[in-house]
Amino acid sequence: MRVPSPSGIGADLMAADEYRRLAAECLRIAEDVINSQSRNLLIHMSQSWLRLAHQYEHNLAPTNGSATVQQQQQQQIQPNKDE
């Protein structure tokens, strides 16, 4: 599910924030629900939204592999000017 928002990194963070907002909304509704089965379902939905937000942010983080390649490129031995 992609949350419509402006492009860029800020937009990606907005999606995670939207997932958290939906999690909070599920909990707010659960407080008012009398039926325990429905309440438990809403709590479970809230946990799922929070997991989705966490996973979404995790997927945005640069991977160690890409950082390693960049570090390797920066650490390449440069020829000695005297040689």
N, C-alpha and C positions, 0 to 999 in steps of 0.2 A: 504494500500500500504506500503510495507516494502522496505526501501532503502537499497540496498546491501552495507554492510560496515563491518569492523572488529567487533568482539563481544566485549561486555562490555558496561559500562555506557557511555563512550566516543562515542561509535557507536550510542547509542540512541540520544545523543545530535547532532551527525552529521546528523541524519535523520531530526530533527527539523531545523537545518541549511539549509539542502537541500530544505525543504519546503519554507523557507524564500527566498532562492535563486530563486526558481521558481516564487515566488510572485514578486520579483524584475524584473525578466525577463518579466513577463506579463506586468508590468508597462512600461518597456523599449520599448516593442513592441507597446503598446498602444499609446505612444508618436508619433510614426511614422504612425499610421493608420489614414486615412482620414475619413473613414466611421464612423459616430458617434455610430451606433449600434454595430459595431465590437469593437470600443474603449470601450464602456460601458461593453461589455461582457468580455473583457480582464481585466478591472478594477475589475469587479465582481469576476473573476477567481483569481486575485491577493488577494482579500480579503478572498476568500475561502482558499487559501494556507496559509495565515497568521493565520486564525482561526484553521486550521489543526495543524500548528506548535505549537500554544498555547495549544491546546487540548492534543497533543502528550506529551508536557512537563508536563502538569498537570497530566496526567496519570502516569508519571514517579515518581512524588513526592510521598513520603510515605504518606499513609492515616493516619488520626488522630486515627483511630481505632487501627492500629498496634503500633503506638507510645504510645497510652494509655496502651495497654497490657504490653509493655516493661516497662513503668513507674510504673505500678502496681506491676510488678515482682520485681523491684528495691526497691519499698517502702514497701514490706511485712515486718511485724513486726518480728524481730529476737528474739529468746528466750534469756532471761537474763542469763548470765553465772553464776550469783550468785544463781539462782533458782535450 
